[in-house]
Amino acid sequence: MTRYGLAIDISRCIGCYACVIACKSENSTRPGVSWIRVEQEEQGEYPNVSRSYWPVMCVECGEMPCAQVCPNGAIHKGDGGIVFVDHDKCDCGTKLCVDACPFGAMATNEGNRSYFADYVTPYEKEALAAHREGTVEKCMLCYHRIRSGDIPACVRACPAQAMVFGDLDDRDSPVTRLIARGTKPLGTHAAVDPAVFYL
Amino acid sequence: MMFGTERIPSYCIHCSALCGVIAHVQDGYLIKIEGDPESLNNAGTLCPKALAAKQEIYHPDRLKYPMKRTRPKGEADPGWVRITWDEALDTIVTKMVHFKERYGAESFFFQKGSTSGSSGVEWYGFYNRLANLYGSPNFGGTGHICCYSHSCPGLPLHLGTKGQSPYIDYEKTSLILLVGYNILHTKAPVARRILDAQRRGAKLIVVDPILSPTAAKADIWLAPRPGTDLALFLAMHHVIIDERLYEADFVEQWTNAPFLVRDDNGLFLRDESNRYLVWDLENQRVQPADPWFPAGVRPALSGAHSVNGVLCRPAWQLFCDLVETCTPEWAQEITWVPADKIREVARLFATSKPAGNDWYNGLHKSSNAYYTAVAMTLLSVVTGNWDVPGGLTYEPKSRFNEIKGTAFLPKDWIEKSLIAAAGYKVRAYNGENVGPMNLIANAVLSGKPYPIKGILSLASGFGTSNPNSRRIMEALQKLEFLAMGDIWKTPAMEMADIILPCSTPWESEFVNYNAPYLMYRRPIVEPQHESWPDLKIVFELARRMGYAEQFWDGDTKKAFDYMLEPFKVTLAELADSPRGIRYTPPEPVFRKYAVSDERSSKPKGVATPTGKLEVYSEKLKTLDYNPLPAWIEPTPGPVSTPDLVRDFPLILASGFKPMHWIHGQMRAVPWLRECEKEPSVWINRRTAAEMGIKDGDQVVVETPKPDGSMQGRLRLKAHPTESVHPRVIYIPYGWWQGCAPLGLMDRGNLDGSTNVNYLYDDSVTDPLSGTISIVSYPCRVRKE
């Protein structure tokens, strides 16, 4: 079996948003929707203060609290352990899944908006059309790229090379070996069998 | 969707880092940009600015066609009317000819912004050539608010590196000391190298009053009171000398430390052949050094020696005398950095071999900026870390043919420059034809030393990037003629007579080396609307001015061929290979000072006045400056201007910028703007609590003029944080532009704006570098 996952080295993340913009560029998400965000955490008192940055996205978890609350059964686990939303079924209007996700990783397309109303290129128009109004979206680890042998856009772009992508079921993959050295919990929500780990 | 997509290898020129990219283009439309995995520079990674290229190129609010004003300056509506490029360029040329005939070439100022933005890092050499052919000694830059001591021109008097930007050899270093330099964000491809160095055990020490993103990654963060880094470095020298941690052999051989300085006039003692002299401890007599002293001579580094009745001391003794009283405890009082922390860092820096220190913009904002940079780089020199593997090093000049055309300038140009007229003697000595915008404003408003009548400005947001924005606008209003080219409509354009729409870097062409490829960078997409690349504007102006012959018959392709000559490659050959042609540069040479000169068989030394690295600058002495980097309080500031501090008790520091912005640019790009919608003022959490200020509260920040009257007032959201000292606030710079797609409107640069430069007076400068002193500016904050 294959389970795709990420190891994100917090000691390397510099909070530059390259992952956020790479995701925007790759997936053409609508205004206000981002499948990855960067959270900052400041600790201590000046001058003994530290700041760390945490890229947060869907952790493709095994528990899937989102799927558990979906009234339409629109959320399912697919190839490589990636959690997919079936947009044909996603029309409940309650967005229970958005609240159920402990990582705030699900976003709803509110309104049929694009960034530049009159100036989208034909290709941007086409890309935006894939994002349907009212449905819930999330990161799928750039499944379309993985399928063609590439790595997720955020991982590629990261100037700090803080993210490592790979198969968690492959004991010899770099990502598995990194995770084996120990991970940090993201907030208090570690017990969901995640595929995204923080080092 | 990706079938039929063309993948164009190119590189980004939003900043000088030049990251390799692959542009995915379909039917002439840019689909997306990715990092080029083959690029040795960025290895497939890419920063937000380049990743957002699509939204920059196709942004609806770009300038689209040339325009002229039809209503007088000062009226609310300039009455912009669309004109042709012919009319715009002919108008500019007519004015240029007129001003030169009537008032002299010096009356026309060629302003450029930072080398970042609309690919200025590449075309500015040609722009400089245009200014030089015209004969104006006033060619604008940003050194006075950016990088004076780093590369503009650097520290030629001390290190001999004119215009050569030093950098740390991160691959081999054991310790990295960064000062006022948010390099993890501002030079994205360097980020992973620094993090890799840390991973293999190198220490990262960051000096910054604010916990910048780079400081947040440091093993040790030193947060001096803004503007007092000089005291910190002097105390580090104190520790290094006191504990004999310096490299005595290096100091003796490669610096002018042993040269005898006369007590009576502070100049070097010379013999009848005008050779420098050292005191030979072996034979207890003077020995000539030209600048190398004979083998067998053991030069004194300390003491006082009488030579023919003249009392002299080795320069090193004077340097030691200078730092003797600069104890860590002394520095703690001034800098707020604990003395034991200063000792720890001094010892670490001197004993971790090799160590590298680098600095940038943060050092160029105070009235003691020049000496701060000197003291900092001398740390590298006295510990023997200068130009060694793993230390602070530099590369010789560009391998491309030079195109600036400085030789076209009239011989006496430097005397005619505003730099020389304003008394910046080091700058004049270094032969810099850069006219800082504050000097231009002085000349426009006062008519002295001569009037400035016209300005052509390309890629420069001088209405927001220069301190004292109101005075800049007053000067522009008085100015007879202003033509401005840019991608966006900037606040200064309110005073322009002609506006030119410039292309983004992605729509322009150039040749460059982007390891491992020598590349012809063709436009990724055609220029949008009626925009022109800046390079085309420069060439077309040159042709109309009658300089076609000196501008390769107005043909950029021929100019590129000329640039490429040293590589023995033609543009046609390069263009045939879209991937570029592989080129392996020679291995970097370290210890360049020790390389033998072919003719004399002596070491080449460095390009300083003495030929050696200079711990004591006689040239500064002859220019009436202190030859040594003695402590100076920054002005204004809590110590130097106590009257201001009574009413304005906090210190305003406008420090680092994040990776997603470059100076005042890019705010209109919605993807980027979603990351940071508005600027906020960072204020210490405890200070904020005392004032009842909570996160997100609207606050008013006010600053004084030197006489205590009000300079400026900004309304900003508060961000209480422990990342600043309780007496320091931080406001990011470069904020003025709106982002209409997100419903955010332009804020202008004066009343009601978010432009931090509105808060500064610009009358106090560093007398050596001309740097405008703003880093420790008094201010006060209150809840709205």
Contacts between the chains, C-beta under 8 A, distances in Angstrom:
chain1	res1	chain2	res2	distance
A	12	B	195	5.0
A	14	B	184	4.8
A	14	B	185	6.7
A	14	B	191	5.9
A	14	B	195	7.9
A	14	B	213	5.4
A	14	B	214	7.8
A	14	B	216	7.9
A	14	B	217	6.5
A	14	B	659	7.8
A	15	B	213	5.6
A	15	B	216	7.8
A	16	B	47	6.7
A	16	B	48	6.7
A	16	B	184	7.7
A	16	B	185	5.8
A	16	B	188	7.1
A	16	B	191	7.6
A	16	B	213	7.3
A	16	B	658	7.1
A	16	B	659	4.0
A	16	B	660	7.1
A	17	B	48	5.0
A	17	B	658	7.8
A	17	B	659	7.0
A	17	B	660	5.3
A	17	B	672	7.8
A	17	B	675	4.5
A	18	B	45	7.3
A	18	B	46	6.5
A	18	B	47	5.5
A	18	B	48	5.3
A	18	B	51	6.5
A	18	B	188	7.5
A	18	B	659	7.1
A	20	B	48	7.3
A	20	B	675	6.2
A	21	B	48	4.1
A	21	B	51	4.2
A	21	B	52	5.4
A	21	B	660	7.4
A	21	B	671	5.3
A	21	B	672	6.9
A	21	B	675	7.6
A	22	B	46	7.2
A	22	B	51	5.4
A	24	B	51	7.8
A	24	B	52	7.7
A	24	B	671	4.8
A	25	B	32	5.0
A	25	B	33	7.1
A	25	B	51	5.1
A	25	B	52	7.1
A	25	B	54	6.9
A	25	B	671	7.5
A	26	B	32	6.8
A	31	B	670	6.8
A	31	B	674	7.5
A	31	B	741	7.2
A	31	B	742	7.2
A	32	B	674	7.5
A	34	B	674	7.1
A	38	B	675	7.9
A	42	B	721	6.2
A	42	B	722	6.0
A	42	B	723	6.5
A	44	B	722	6.3
A	45	B	722	5.3
A	46	B	223	7.6
A	46	B	684	6.2
A	46	B	722	4.5
A	46	B	723	7.1
A	46	B	724	6.8
A	46	B	725	6.0
A	46	B	726	7.0
A	47	B	221	7.1
A	47	B	223	5.1
A	47	B	725	7.4
A	49	B	211	6.0
A	49	B	722	4.2
A	49	B	723	6.0
A	50	B	216	6.8
A	51	B	211	6.0
A	51	B	213	7.9
A	51	B	216	4.2
A	51	B	723	6.5
A	52	B	216	7.4
A	53	B	213	7.9
A	53	B	216	7.9
A	115	B	55	6.6
A	115	B	670	4.8
A	115	B	671	7.7
A	115	B	741	4.7
A	116	B	55	7.8
A	116	B	58	6.5
A	116	B	59	7.0
A	116	B	60	5.2
A	116	B	741	5.9
A	118	B	60	6.6
A	119	B	58	5.5
A	119	B	59	7.5
A	119	B	60	4.5
A	120	B	58	7.6
A	121	B	29	4.4
A	121	B	30	7.8
A	121	B	54	8.0
A	121	B	58	6.2
A	122	B	27	7.7
A	122	B	29	7.1
A	123	B	1	7.0
A	123	B	26	6.1
A	123	B	29	5.6
A	123	B	31	5.5
A	124	B	54	7.6
A	124	B	58	7.8
A	126	B	1	6.6
A	127	B	1	7.2
A	153	B	34	7.6
A	156	B	34	6.6
A	156	B	35	6.5
A	156	B	44	5.6
A	156	B	45	7.2
A	156	B	46	8.0
A	157	B	34	7.4
A	157	B	35	6.2
A	157	B	45	5.8
A	157	B	46	4.9
A	157	B	51	6.2
A	158	B	45	6.0
A	159	B	42	7.4
A	159	B	45	4.6
A	159	B	46	7.3
A	159	B	47	5.8
A	159	B	188	4.2
A	159	B	189	6.8
A	159	B	191	4.7
A	159	B	192	6.3
A	159	B	659	7.4
A	160	B	184	7.5
A	160	B	191	5.1
A	160	B	192	5.8
A	160	B	195	5.7
A	161	B	43	7.9
A	161	B	45	6.6
A	161	B	192	4.7
A	161	B	195	7.5
A	162	B	195	7.9
